[in-house]
Amino acid sequence: MNDSAVPDRRRVLLSRLLRVVGILLALAAIAFLLATLVAEWPEVSAALADADPAPIALAWVVSAAAMWGLALLWLGTMRSFGAHPRLVDVTAWYFAGEMGKYLPGGIWPVVGRGELASRAGVSRSVAYGTTMLSLGLMVLGGLMLCAVLLPLAMAQEDVPRWVWLALLGLPIGLALLHPVVLGRVFDLLRRTTRGRVDLEPASWGRMVELAATSVPTWVLVGVASWLVTSALGFEAPFLRIVFAATLAWVAGFLAVPVPAGAGIREIVFVATCGLGTTEATVVATVSRFLFILVDAVGGLVGLGWVRAERILTDESP
């Protein structure tokens, strides 16, 4: 037997094993996501009993557009590091990988998206590196919007004074994007992954620009929450709701060990939106349910697209 055949066989077996593990993780993510939908439906259905269905439906569409905006941010980040996949593929990878956030632990969205991109031909360094970097850019974009809206929110007497602490993350995040600092972060990542993720930092201006491109996405997140507020018959200033929703999502993303930021977002939204506790809790719950539904539909469609592309690739001569 040719000695080179043994490593080849091992690589094939490892590839098959990783594919099986990937399928099992995908099935587990789907199960956790659907379980979340089922668990929250009784409370959500009771809240929606007297709601106006048109704004609720529009809120779901806006929620989907917001999540797609984050896929666009990931695409822009990949292009900044030399990869140029198709938008339709990145969209599928993003939504399919996002189902991993419903698994316990905070690494699964990174693993899911990074692995899907890597298997499709994006270098492993760029696939995984830009997945992690785009998450940071996304949070920084949310903090940018919060910084703009904070003075308007603070004009209301019932806004907690601790929300000023949210602004501390903005200069820290901007400093981390500087090539000198980001280069050291990449060096640490290179050593930690034993060279599997090896990137050189882009210019500071380009990184800040990418973070800023996520601001419209955060506005859409706020619009979705405001539409839910209106559909339920509650009244609150539009910009106050946008601020509270954005801050709540940023807090949820930073709560890495918590699956999908469950509970953290609701607490922050209730504390900052200006609604009564009961009304705010209902809005937060319904809004969260709509985004989970977006993840479910987008994730299943994304997995279907990835599977179809893989079959077509395997069958191509």
C-alpha positions in Angstrom: 0.0 0.0 0.0 1.2 3.5 -0.9 2.2 5.3 2.3 0.5 8.5 1.0 -2.8 6.7 0.9 -2.9 6.4 4.7 -2.9 10.2 5.3 -5.4 10.6 2.5 -7.7 8.0 4.0 -7.4 9.7 7.4 -8.3 13.1 5.9 -11.3 11.6 4.2 -12.4 9.9 7.5 -11.9 13.1 9.4 -13.8 15.1 6.8 -16.7 12.6 7.1 -16.6 12.7 10.9 -16.7 16.5 10.9 -19.6 16.5 8.5 -21.6 14.1 10.8 -20.8 16.3 13.8 -21.9 19.4 11.8 -25.2 17.7 10.9 -25.7 16.7 14.6 -25.0 20.3 15.8 -27.4 21.7 13.1 -30.1 19.3 14.2 -29.5 20.2 17.9 -29.7 23.9 17.0 -32.9 23.4 15.2 -34.3 21.5 18.1 -33.3 24.2 20.7 -34.7 27.0 18.4 -38.0 25.2 17.9 -38.2 24.4 21.6 -37.7 28.1 22.3 -40.5 29.1 20.0 -42.9 26.5 21.5 -42.0 27.6 25.1 -42.6 31.2 24.4 -45.7 30.9 22.2 -48.4 30.7 25.0 -47.2 34.0 26.5 -46.8 35.6 23.0 -50.2 34.5 21.8 -51.8 35.9 24.8 -50.1 39.3 24.2 -51.1 39.2 20.6 -54.8 38.4 21.2 -55.8 42.1 20.9 -52.9 43.3 18.8 -53.2 44.9 15.3 -51.8 42.2 13.0 -50.6 44.5 10.2 -47.9 46.2 12.3 -46.9 42.9 13.8 -46.4 41.4 10.3 -44.5 44.5 9.2 -42.3 44.2 12.4 -41.4 40.7 11.3 -40.4 41.9 7.9 -38.3 44.7 9.4 -36.7 42.2 11.8 -35.7 40.0 8.9 -34.2 43.0 7.1 -32.3 43.9 10.2 -30.7 40.5 10.4 -29.9 40.5 6.7 -28.1 43.8 7.3 -25.7 41.9 9.7 -25.1 39.4 6.9 -24.1 42.4 4.7 -21.7 43.6 7.4 -20.0 40.1 7.4 -19.8 40.2 3.6 -18.2 43.7 3.7 -15.7 42.5 6.4 -14.7 39.4 4.3 -14.2 41.6 1.2 -11.9 43.9 3.3 -9.7 40.8 3.9 -9.6 39.6 0.3 -12.5 37.2 0.1 -15.3 37.8 -2.4 -18.1 35.3 -2.0 -21.5 35.8 -3.5 -24.1 37.7 -1.5 -26.6 34.9 -1.7 -24.1 32.4 -0.3 -23.1 34.7 2.6 -26.7 35.3 3.4 -27.3 31.5 3.6 -24.2 30.9 5.7 -25.2 33.8 8.0 -28.7 32.6 8.7 -27.7 28.9 8.9 -24.9 29.7 11.3 -27.0 32.0 13.5 -29.1 29.0 14.7 -26.0 28.0 16.7 -26.6 30.9 19.1 -29.5 28.9 20.6 -27.0 26.2 21.7 -25.5 26.6 25.2 -22.2 28.4 25.0 -21.2 31.4 23.0 -19.0 29.9 20.2 -21.5 28.1 18.0 -22.5 31.0 15.8 -18.8 31.6 15.1 -18.2 28.0 14.5 -21.3 27.6 12.3 -20.7 30.6 10.1 -17.0 30.1 9.9 -17.2 26.4 9.0 -19.8 27.0 6.3 -17.8 29.7 4.7 -14.6 27.6 4.9 -16.2 24.6 3.3 -17.4 26.7 0.5 -13.9 27.8 -0.4 -13.2 30.9 1.8 -9.8 30.5 3.6 -10.2 29.3 7.1 -8.4 32.4 8.4 -10.7 34.8 6.7 -13.9 32.7 7.4 -13.3 32.5 11.1 -11.5 35.7 11.6 -14.1 37.9 9.9 -16.9 36.1 11.7 -15.5 37.1 15.0 -14.5 40.6 13.8 -17.9 41.3 12.3 -19.5 40.6 15.7 -17.3 43.2 17.3 -18.0 45.7 14.5 -21.7 45.0 14.9 -21.6 45.8 18.6 -19.6 48.9 17.9 -22.1 50.1 15.4 -24.8 49.7 18.0 -22.9 51.8 20.5 -22.5 54.5 17.8 -26.2 54.7 17.5 -26.7 54.7 21.2 -24.2 57.6 21.5 -26.2 59.6 19.1 -29.6 58.9 20.8 -28.4 58.9 24.4 -28.8 62.7 24.9 -32.3 62.5 23.6 -33.0 59.5 25.9 -31.5 61.2 28.9 -33.8 64.1 28.5 -36.5 61.9 30.0 -36.3 61.9 33.8 -37.0 58.2 34.2 -33.9 57.0 32.3 -31.5 55.2 34.6 -28.2 57.1 35.0 -26.2 54.0 34.5 -26.9 54.0 30.8 -24.0 56.5 30.5 -21.8 53.6 31.1 -22.8 52.2 27.7 -20.7 55.0 26.1 -17.5 53.7 27.7 -17.6 50.9 25.2 -17.4 53.2 22.2 -13.9 54.7 22.7 -12.6 51.3 23.8 -14.1 49.7 20.7 -12.7 52.4 18.4 -9.2 52.0 20.0 -9.3 48.3 19.5 -9.8 48.8 15.7 -6.6 50.7 15.3 -4.1 48.6 13.3 -1.5 48.7 16.2 -4.0 47.3 18.7 -5.9 45.1 16.3 -2.6 43.7 15.0 -1.7 42.5 18.5 -5.2 41.0 18.9 -4.6 39.1 15.6 -1.2 38.0 16.8 -2.8 36.6 20.0 -5.4 34.9 17.8 -2.7 33.5 15.6 -0.9 32.0 18.5 -4.0 30.7 20.2 -5.2 28.9 17.0 -1.6 27.8 16.1 -1.7 29.7 12.8 -5.1 28.5 11.7 -6.4 32.1 11.9 -3.7 34.4 10.4 -4.9 37.9 9.4 -3.3 41.3 9.0 -5.3 44.3 10.2 -7.0 46.6 7.7 -6.8 50.3 8.0 -8.4 52.0 10.9 -10.6 54.1 8.6 -11.9 51.0 6.9 -12.8 49.3 10.2 -14.6 52.3 11.5 -16.5 52.5 8.2 -17.6 48.9 8.4 -18.8 49.4 12.0 -20.8 52.5 10.8 -22.5 50.5 8.0 -24.3 48.5 10.7 -26.0 51.6 12.1 -29.0 51.3 9.7 -29.4 47.7 10.8 -29.7 48.9 14.4 -32.3 51.5 13.4 -34.3 48.6 11.9 -34.1 46.7 15.1 -35.5 49.7 16.9 -38.2 50.2 14.3 -39.3 46.6 14.7 -39.7 47.1 18.5 -41.6 50.4 17.9 -44.0 48.7 15.5 -44.7 46.0 18.1 -45.3 48.7 20.7 -47.8 50.4 18.4 -49.5 47.2 17.5 -50.1 46.4 21.2 -51.7 49.8 21.7 -48.9 51.3 23.9 -47.4 54.7 23.4 -43.8 55.7 23.7 -41.5 58.1 21.9 -40.1 56.5 18.7 -36.4 57.5 19.4 -36.6 56.3 23.0 -37.8 52.8 21.8 -35.0 52.7 19.2 -32.4 53.6 21.8 -33.7 51.1 24.3 -33.9 48.3 21.7 -30.4 48.9 20.4 -28.9 49.1 23.9 -30.7 45.9 24.9 -29.4 44.0 21.9 -25.9 45.2 22.5 -26.1 44.0 26.1 -27.5 40.7 24.8 -24.6 40.2 22.4 -22.0 41.0 25.1 -23.6 38.4 27.4 -21.7 35.7 25.5 -22.4 32.7 27.7 -26.2 33.3 27.5 -27.9 31.6 24.5 -29.1 34.4 22.2 -28.8 36.9 25.1 -32.0 35.5 26.6 -33.2 37.5 29.5 -30.5 40.2 29.3 -32.1 42.0 26.4 -35.5 42.1 28.1 -34.1 43.4 31.4 -32.2 46.3 29.7 -35.2 47.1 27.4 -37.6 47.2 30.3 -35.3 49.5 32.3 -34.7 52.0 29.5 -37.7 52.1 27.1 -40.0 54.4 29.2 -43.0 52.0 29.2 -44.4 50.5 32.4 -42.8 47.3 33.5 -45.7 45.1 32.3 -46.1 46.8 28.9 -42.3 46.8 28.3 -42.0 43.2 29.2 -44.8 42.3 26.7 -43.1 44.4 24.0 -39.7 42.8 24.7 -41.2 39.3 24.7 -43.1 39.7 21.4 -40.1 41.4 19.7 -37.8 38.6 20.8 -40.3 36.0 19.5 -40.4 37.7 16.1 -36.6 37.7 15.8 -36.5 34.0 16.9 -39.0 33.3 14.1 -36.7 35.2 11.7 -33.9 32.9 12.8 -36.0 29.8 12.4 -37.2 30.6 8.8 -33.9 32.1 7.7 -31.9 29.3 9.3 -33.9 26.5 7.6 -33.8 28.3 4.2 -30.1 28.9 4.7 -29.4 25.3 5.5 -31.5 24.2 2.5 -29.5 26.5 0.2 -26.1 25.2 1.6 -27.3 21.6 1.1 -28.4 22.3 -2.4 -25.2 24.0 -3.3 -23.2 21.1 -1.9 -25.2 18.6 -3.9 -24.7 20.6 -7.1 -21.0 20.9 -6.4 -20.6 17.1 -5.7 -22.4 16.3 -8.9 -20.5 18.7 -11.1 -17.8 17.1 -13.4 
